[in-house]
Amino acid sequence: MAHRPTREQQAALAQALTRQSFKVVAYAGAGKTTTLQQISEAIHSDNPRARGLYVAFNKAIATEARARFGQHVDCRTFHSLAYRFVPREITAKLSLPKPTPSMTAKAFRLQRITLRKVQGGKRTAVDITAAQQAAMVGEALANFCSTHSAYPAPRHITLPDWIMPADADELRTQLYPVLELSWQQAIDPDHQGGINHDIYLKLWALSKPRIPAEFVLFDEAQDADPLMLGVLMNQSDTQVIYVGDAHQQIYEWRGAVSAMQRLPLPEARLTKSFRFGSQIAGLANTLLTELGETHPLRGAEHEDQVQHTGGLYSKNAILCRTNASALARLFKGVKDGSKVALQADTQRLLGFAEASEKLRAGKRVTNLPELRLFGSWGEIQEYAEYHPKSELSGMIRLVDEHGHAALKKVLAKAVTTDKADYVISTAHKAKGLEWDSVELDDDYLFEVTDKGEPKISSEELRLLYVASTRAKKTLGIQGVLPLIKALEKKQLGKTLPSRSVLDPKSAQDAENS
């Protein structure tokens, strides 16, 4: 039985019927998918001939959406949309063998070079092999494909900030012709090198495509990169409805551009969460206030709780900031005899274990960017000393403590979620999911000064907001309690309702949508 739209959903429906593009700002658990369904049905009722397109980031979400939307809405990923319109001789290259860094280095006659690096105030030299340079070119090509740029440029070649600026500029100058030719070969149907899916997506975007639909529903729009955003903004004759939450934008590191804030469009808001009650909403509002938000998140009319004294006795999920912390928690869980599911970048963790084995044996690594410029395990340990809070340092400590073989062994002991006592996940992997009881790990990056002042980046606040709002009934915050106390003290007197999570008598939400 369909639920009657709330006032906020009714406002979004009215905006949709203007046939103008707009954005729907939907907080965590605020029913955005239901609202999108309502919008698609309202447009269809108003114009039965109108065809819609729902666009998602991954195939699983698009497939799930097909069961929820009417036949007048086509549900696709950006890649599947592009695949339909790119020449077959280009997409056929997906099945060809992709050149390895060593093959690319040989083809372009790259030579080993020596660069200067500065770390901890000490200047040393680092050798960059030909294969490592070729791998940098591959990453630069991927960077270019996620942008709205029409042609590759030296700026797409990213290098560690500890390389001397003059040397970095010189290396970019040397590698740019290789990047340029790599792109030309990738889009040449006669060249026999394999490609990945981002190549044909970029080629499609450069063709200035017209999307065959009267309206587009773009889900999770806050995670859009410049390429996707550019395609949609060029649809001048098509209504585009961008749906997302700017405060859940946690993919800056892979090119997301805060589309929900940048788009100069009318907006509707979904501010009431149906996932949790006023206590978890209060914690979320503490984080949102620090992010500059002036519209409060409102909780549902059911009981929930925020626990800040000790860990949860019964937890469905532990949410960590990094893969390294998730792996450390897995070690502890397995040692305690628990059956634990791990939702992290498992392939990357396995790759790190294997790469650490190679480095300890004196071999170079080309497949992991974070290890590529190190010539030995000793150099990596030195890096960890100067960057103790980085995820890479966390992984280095795990290898030193347990050994690479133990890392692979414990990863093999992780079970599937249906057989687990509880789940350990990174906050990134948890996005879009929910559990009854969630515990936050203590690895989130923040400081509280001697004067009690909180110091935390906007990116970290957004990650904590995503992690905190995965809970439906109980949220354990012992790991971030000093931050929450400092933020509440700083925000004392501000007017966002239901903000205190430390006071059990915090104000309940008075507005009923």
C-alpha distance (Angstrom), angle and dihedral (degrees) to the residues before:
residue distance angle dihedral
M1 . . .
A2 3.80 . .
H3 3.79 116.4 .
R4 3.77 119.7 -127.6
P5 3.83 108.8 -103.7
T6 3.79 115.4 -104.3
R7 3.78 119.7 -122.4
E8 3.80 90.2 -96.6
Q9 3.79 92.0 50.4
Q10 3.81 90.4 47.8
A11 3.81 88.9 54.3
A12 3.83 89.9 51.9
L13 3.82 90.7 49.6
A14 3.80 91.5 50.6
Q15 3.80 90.2 50.3
A16 3.82 90.8 49.6
L17 3.80 91.7 55.2
T18 3.83 91.0 58.9
R19 3.86 84.9 73.7
Q20 3.80 89.2 -134.6
S21 3.79 124.1 124.8
F22 3.81 115.3 -102.8
K23 3.79 142.1 152.9
V24 3.79 131.9 -112.0
V25 3.81 113.1 -148.0
A26 3.81 102.9 -153.1
Y27 3.80 119.9 -175.8
A28 3.81 122.8 -147.0
G29 3.79 112.2 -60.4
A30 3.80 92.6 -0.4
G31 3.81 96.8 133.8
K32 3.78 100.6 -102.5
T33 3.81 95.0 156.6
T34 3.81 91.1 51.7
T35 3.79 88.9 48.8
L36 3.81 91.3 50.7
Q37 3.81 89.2 52.4
Q38 3.79 90.2 50.3
I39 3.80 90.9 49.0
S40 3.81 93.0 50.2
E41 3.82 91.4 49.3
A42 3.81 92.6 46.8
I43 3.81 92.1 51.8
H44 3.82 90.6 45.6
S45 3.82 92.0 50.2
D46 3.79 90.3 49.5
N47 3.81 92.3 46.6
P48 3.84 115.2 13.5
R49 3.81 90.5 -169.4
A50 3.80 94.0 58.3
R51 3.80 112.9 113.1
G52 3.78 120.2 -155.2
L53 3.79 137.4 -159.5
Y54 3.81 123.9 -151.3
V55 3.81 111.2 -159.6
A56 3.81 122.8 -161.5
F57 3.79 133.8 172.9
N58 3.78 99.4 -120.5
K59 3.77 137.6 33.7
A60 3.81 96.0 -118.7
I61 3.81 92.7 58.5
A62 3.81 92.3 45.1
T63 3.82 90.7 49.7
E64 3.81 91.7 49.4
A65 3.81 90.0 49.1
R66 3.81 91.8 56.7
A67 3.80 88.7 67.5
R68 3.80 91.9 52.6
F69 3.80 104.1 43.2
G70 3.78 128.2 67.5
Q71 3.80 124.0 -105.5
H72 3.79 89.9 -97.6
V73 3.84 89.1 70.6
D74 3.81 120.9 71.9
C75 3.82 111.6 -153.2
R76 3.80 115.8 -151.2
T77 3.76 147.2 143.3
F78 3.79 119.7 -114.8
H79 3.79 89.1 -109.8
S80 3.80 94.8 53.9
L81 3.79 89.9 48.0
A82 3.80 91.3 52.0
Y83 3.81 93.0 44.4
R84 3.81 90.7 63.1
F85 3.80 93.6 58.4
V86 3.82 105.6 35.2
P87 3.84 115.8 95.1
R88 3.81 112.2 -91.8
E89 3.79 92.2 -126.4
I90 3.82 87.6 65.4
T91 3.81 98.0 45.6
A92 3.82 88.6 45.6
K93 3.80 86.6 68.9
L94 3.81 88.5 70.7
S95 3.80 87.9 80.0
L96 3.81 95.0 50.6
P97 3.83 120.3 97.3
K98 3.79 111.3 -90.8
P99 3.81 114.9 -129.7
T100 3.81 115.1 -109.0
P101 3.83 120.4 -131.9
S102 3.81 89.0 -103.4
M103 3.81 91.5 52.8
T104 3.82 91.2 48.1
A105 3.80 91.7 47.8
K106 3.79 90.9 52.0
A107 3.81 93.8 45.4
F108 3.81 92.2 52.5
R109 3.82 94.6 37.0
L110 3.78 93.7 -124.7
Q111 3.80 116.6 -179.2
R112 3.80 133.0 -151.4
I113 3.81 112.0 -94.7
T114 3.81 135.2 -170.6
L115 3.80 121.5 -131.2
R116 3.80 132.9 -175.4
K117 3.79 119.8 -118.5
V118 3.80 132.3 -171.6
Q119 3.79 119.0 -149.1
G120 3.78 127.3 162.7
G121 3.80 89.8 -7.3
K122 3.80 90.9 -57.9
R123 3.82 121.9 117.1
T124 3.81 117.6 -146.9
A125 3.79 139.1 157.6
V126 3.80 125.9 -106.5
D127 3.80 127.2 -166.3
I128 3.82 117.3 -135.9
T129 3.79 112.8 -159.3
A130 3.79 123.5 -143.1
A131 3.82 91.0 -110.3
Q132 3.80 90.9 51.6
Q133 3.79 90.3 52.5
A134 3.80 90.2 49.9
A135 3.81 89.9 52.3
M136 3.82 88.9 53.0
V137 3.79 88.7 54.8
G138 3.80 90.0 52.3
E139 3.79 90.7 53.3
A140 3.79 91.0 46.7
L141 3.81 89.7 54.2
A142 3.82 89.3 52.5
N143 3.83 90.0 48.6
F144 3.79 90.8 52.1
C145 3.81 92.0 49.1
S146 3.83 91.2 58.0
T147 3.81 93.9 53.1
H148 3.79 134.0 78.6
S149 3.82 90.0 -121.4
A150 3.79 116.7 127.4
Y151 3.80 94.8 -144.7
P152 3.82 137.9 18.6
A153 3.81 116.5 -90.9
P154 3.82 136.1 -172.5
R155 3.82 89.5 -104.6
H156 3.80 89.0 69.2
I157 3.82 88.9 67.9
T158 3.80 103.0 87.5
L159 3.81 121.5 -163.9
P160 3.83 134.4 -178.1
D161 3.80 113.8 -84.5
W162 3.79 91.2 -126.7
I163 3.82 91.7 71.1
M164 3.81 111.9 97.2
P165 3.84 108.0 -97.6
A166 3.81 94.1 -126.3
D167 3.81 91.3 51.6
A168 3.80 91.5 46.3
D169 3.81 91.1 53.2
E170 3.80 90.9 48.5
L171 3.81 91.8 50.5
R172 3.81 91.7 49.7
T173 3.80 89.4 51.5
Q174 3.80 90.6 52.1
L175 3.79 95.4 45.9
Y176 3.79 99.3 42.1
P177 3.83 95.8 82.9
V178 3.82 87.7 52.5
L179 3.80 90.5 51.2
E180 3.78 91.5 47.8
L181 3.80 93.7 50.3
S182 3.82 92.0 43.5
W183 3.81 89.3 58.8
Q184 3.79 92.4 47.3
Q185 3.80 90.8 50.3
A186 3.81 91.9 47.0
I187 3.82 92.6 58.2
D188 3.81 94.8 39.3
P189 3.83 107.1 102.4
D190 3.81 90.2 -156.3
H191 3.80 95.1 54.8
Q192 3.78 110.6 96.8
G193 3.81 98.6 -145.3
G194 3.80 116.9 114.1
I195 3.81 122.5 -118.3
N196 3.80 137.0 -155.4
H197 3.79 126.8 -125.9
D198 3.82 95.3 -94.2
I199 3.80 90.8 67.4
Y200 3.82 96.5 63.3
L201 3.82 90.5 39.9
K202 3.81 89.5 56.5
L203 3.81 91.8 45.2
W204 3.80 90.1 51.9
A205 3.81 91.7 49.3
L206 3.81 91.5 50.6
S207 3.81 89.5 55.9
K208 3.84 88.9 67.1
P209 3.82 92.0 -124.9
R210 3.79 126.2 -154.1
I211 3.79 111.5 -136.7
P212 3.84 110.9 -132.6
A213 3.81 98.0 -128.4
E214 3.80 139.8 90.3
F215 3.81 91.8 -135.8
V216 3.81 136.0 17.5
L217 3.80 125.9 -153.6
F218 3.81 107.9 -157.5
D219 3.80 110.0 -165.6
E220 3.83 123.5 -156.0
A221 3.80 88.5 12.1
Q222 3.81 91.6 169.9
D223 3.82 87.8 74.2
A224 3.81 94.9 55.6
D225 3.78 117.8 128.1
P226 3.82 121.2 -145.1
L227 3.82 91.5 -95.6
M228 3.81 95.2 58.3
L229 3.77 93.0 39.8
G230 3.80 91.6 50.6
V231 3.82 92.6 53.1
L232 3.80 93.0 50.7
M233 3.79 95.3 44.0
N234 3.81 88.6 55.5
Q235 3.83 91.7 60.0
S236 3.80 93.6 98.1
D237 3.82 94.9 164.4
T238 3.81 96.4 43.7
Q239 3.79 128.4 79.0
V240 3.81 108.3 -124.2
I241 3.80 118.8 -165.3
Y242 3.80 111.7 -164.2
V243 3.80 113.2 -157.7
G244 3.79 125.1 -171.6
D245 3.77 149.5 88.4
A246 3.80 119.2 -91.5
H247 3.80 89.0 -153.9
Q248 3.80 91.2 59.9
Q249 3.80 91.5 58.2
I250 3.81 100.0 121.2
Y251 3.79 101.6 148.7
E252 3.81 102.9 81.3
W253 3.80 87.9 124.3
R254 3.80 90.8 65.6
G255 3.80 97.9 43.0
A256 3.82 108.0 -83.0
V257 3.80 111.1 153.1
S258 3.85 109.5 -159.2
A259 3.79 91.4 -103.1
M260 3.82 94.1 174.6
Q261 3.79 90.6 62.2
R262 3.79 99.3 37.7
L263 3.80 100.0 49.0
P264 3.83 109.3 97.7
L265 3.81 94.2 -144.0
P266 3.81 137.6 122.8
E267 3.79 111.9 -91.0
A268 3.76 141.5 -148.9
R269 3.80 121.6 -162.5
L270 3.78 135.4 -142.2
T271 3.79 104.1 -166.1
K272 3.80 103.0 158.6
S273 3.80 116.2 89.1
F274 3.80 117.8 -149.1
R275 3.82 90.5 -168.7
F276 3.82 103.1 71.3
G277 3.79 142.1 9.7
S278 3.78 135.9 -111.2
Q279 3.82 98.5 -71.1
I280 3.81 96.3 59.0
A281 3.80 88.5 38.9
G282 3.80 86.8 55.2
L283 3.77 92.3 55.5
A284 3.80 90.5 46.9
N285 3.80 90.3 52.0
T286 3.80 90.4 53.5
L287 3.81 88.1 58.5
L288 3.81 93.4 41.2
T289 3.80 91.6 51.5
E290 3.79 90.2 55.3
L291 3.82 88.0 51.2
G292 3.80 89.6 56.7
E293 3.80 96.9 -105.2
T294 3.81 115.9 154.3
H295 3.82 98.8 -177.2
P296 3.82 110.5 81.0
L297 3.78 125.1 -134.6
R298 3.82 110.6 -124.1
G299 3.78 124.1 -149.2
A300 3.78 129.0 -136.9
E301 3.81 122.5 -100.7
H302 3.78 96.4 -96.9
E303 3.79 132.8 96.8
D304 3.77 120.8 -94.6
Q305 3.79 134.4 156.4
V306 3.78 141.9 -146.5
Q307 3.81 111.9 -145.6
H308 3.78 119.4 -158.0
T309 3.82 104.2 165.6
G310 3.79 110.5 82.1
G311 3.78 131.1 -31.0
L312 3.78 123.0 -55.4
Y313 3.78 114.6 -87.9
S314 3.79 90.2 -150.6
K315 3.77 115.1 32.7
N316 3.78 132.5 166.1
A317 3.80 95.8 -166.1
I318 3.79 142.8 12.3
L319 3.79 111.8 -153.4
C320 3.79 118.5 -154.4
R321 3.76 132.7 -172.9
T322 3.81 97.0 -133.6
N323 3.79 140.9 32.9
A324 3.82 87.8 -122.1
S325 3.81 92.8 58.4
A326 3.80 91.3 45.2
L327 3.79 89.3 53.0
A328 3.83 91.4 47.9
R329 3.82 88.9 52.0
L330 3.81 89.1 49.6
F331 3.81 90.0 54.8
K332 3.82 89.6 52.4
G333 3.79 94.1 45.8
V334 3.79 94.1 49.5
K335 3.83 90.4 46.9
D336 3.83 89.2 52.8
G337 3.79 89.8 53.8
S338 3.80 96.1 -110.3
K339 3.76 125.4 144.6
V340 3.79 102.8 -123.9
A341 3.79 133.0 -173.5
L342 3.80 117.2 -151.3
Q343 3.79 122.2 -148.8
A344 3.78 103.5 -175.7
D345 3.78 137.3 103.8
T346 3.81 92.4 -66.2
Q347 3.79 95.1 172.4
R348 3.78 90.4 53.3
L349 3.79 91.0 48.9
L350 3.81 91.1 50.8
G351 3.78 89.3 46.4
F352 3.79 90.2 52.8
A353 3.80 91.8 51.1
E354 3.81 91.1 51.2
A355 3.82 92.5 43.8
S356 3.81 91.7 51.0
E357 3.80 88.3 53.4
K358 3.81 90.5 53.8
L359 3.80 93.5 47.4
R360 3.78 92.0 49.6
A361 3.81 86.8 54.0
G362 3.81 90.4 53.2
K363 3.82 96.1 -105.2
R364 3.79 126.5 134.0
V365 3.81 123.4 -114.4
T366 3.80 122.6 -140.6
N367 3.81 105.2 163.8
L368 3.83 99.1 66.5
P369 3.83 114.7 61.2
E370 3.82 93.8 -156.6
L371 3.83 91.5 57.5
R372 3.76 100.2 34.4
L373 3.78 98.9 95.2
F374 3.78 96.1 48.4
G375 3.79 119.0 96.5
S376 3.79 98.5 -166.9
W377 3.78 143.5 10.4
G378 3.79 88.5 -107.0
E379 3.81 90.4 61.8
I380 3.80 89.6 51.5
Q381 3.80 91.8 50.6
E382 3.79 88.8 50.8
Y383 3.81 89.5 52.6
A384 3.82 90.0 52.6
E385 3.81 90.3 55.8
Y386 3.81 91.4 58.3
H387 3.84 95.9 39.3
P388 3.82 104.4 37.8
K389 3.83 95.6 158.8
S390 3.80 97.8 50.9
E391 3.81 121.3 108.2
L392 3.80 89.4 -123.2
S393 3.80 89.7 58.2
G394 3.79 89.6 51.3
M395 3.79 90.7 54.8
I396 3.81 91.2 46.6
R397 3.80 90.5 54.1
L398 3.81 91.1 50.4
V399 3.82 91.5 52.2
D400 3.80 91.6 47.4
E401 3.81 91.6 47.8
H402 3.81 100.7 42.2
G403 3.81 107.8 12.7
H404 3.81 128.1 -121.6
A405 3.81 93.4 -86.0
A406 3.81 91.8 56.8
L407 3.81 90.1 50.4
K408 3.79 91.4 56.6
K409 3.81 91.2 44.0
V410 3.80 95.7 52.7
L411 3.81 91.9 45.9
A412 3.80 87.9 56.4
K413 3.84 89.3 55.4
A414 3.82 94.1 60.8
V415 3.81 111.2 110.2
T416 3.80 132.5 -149.6
T417 3.81 117.8 -87.4
D418 3.81 93.8 -108.2
K419 3.83 90.6 59.7
A420 3.81 98.5 39.4
D421 3.80 130.3 108.5
Y422 3.79 85.7 -147.3
V423 3.81 142.1 -16.8
I424 3.79 128.1 -111.3
S425 3.79 111.1 -158.3
T426 3.75 141.2 162.5
A427 3.80 114.2 -115.8
H428 3.80 88.9 -116.0
K429 3.81 92.8 55.9
A430 3.82 90.6 44.8
K431 3.80 93.9 58.9
G432 3.79 109.4 120.6
L433 3.82 92.9 18.0
E434 3.80 132.2 99.7
W435 3.82 139.4 -163.3
D436 3.80 134.8 -174.8
S437 3.81 93.4 -120.1
V438 3.80 125.4 27.0
E439 3.79 130.2 179.2
L440 3.81 120.8 -161.1
D441 3.79 116.5 -137.3
D442 3.81 120.7 -129.3
D443 3.82 95.9 -118.9
Y444 3.82 98.6 92.0
L445 3.79 112.3 120.6
F446 3.80 116.7 -112.8
E447 3.78 141.1 116.4
V448 3.77 134.1 -146.4
T449 3.80 112.1 -155.4
D450 3.79 125.9 -137.1
K451 3.80 86.3 -97.6
G452 3.80 91.2 55.8
E453 3.81 95.0 -106.6
P454 3.83 116.4 147.7
K455 3.79 120.1 -129.2
I456 3.80 116.7 -168.3
S457 3.81 134.8 138.6
S458 3.80 123.4 -115.5
E459 3.79 89.4 -118.0
E460 3.81 90.9 56.2
L461 3.81 92.1 46.5
R462 3.80 90.3 53.9
L463 3.79 91.0 49.4
L464 3.81 90.6 51.4
Y465 3.82 90.4 48.1
V466 3.81 90.3 54.1
A467 3.82 92.4 46.3
S468 3.81 94.7 46.1
T469 3.78 94.7 49.7
R470 3.83 93.8 56.4
A471 3.83 88.9 80.8
K472 3.80 121.2 92.1
K473 3.82 103.0 -177.8
T474 3.81 112.5 2.3
L475 3.79 131.9 26.5
G476 3.80 122.6 -173.4
I477 3.81 112.6 -154.3
Q478 3.80 104.0 170.7
G479 3.80 90.1 119.6
V480 3.82 92.5 59.1
L481 3.81 100.1 27.3
P482 3.85 95.8 116.0
L483 3.80 89.2 55.4
I484 3.81 94.1 48.7
K485 3.81 91.6 49.0
A486 3.81 91.5 49.7
L487 3.81 92.8 46.7
E488 3.81 92.9 49.4
K489 3.79 91.2 49.2
K490 3.80 90.3 49.7
Q491 3.82 92.2 47.6
L492 3.81 95.7 45.8
G493 3.80 108.7 140.8
K494 3.78 97.3 21.6
T495 3.78 115.8 129.6
L496 3.81 107.9 -127.2
P497 3.81 103.8 123.7
S498 3.81 126.2 -125.3
R499 3.79 90.7 20.0
S500 3.81 104.2 135.8
V501 3.79 114.3 87.4
L502 3.81 94.3 169.4
D503 3.81 95.1 58.0
P504 3.83 110.1 71.0
K505 3.80 89.1 -155.5
S506 3.80 94.4 58.5
A507 3.77 114.6 150.4
Q508 3.78 116.7 -84.5
D509 3.78 119.9 -131.2
A510 3.77 108.2 -92.7
E511 3.75 99.3 -168.9
N512 3.80 116.3 90.1
S513 3.77 114.2 -162.6
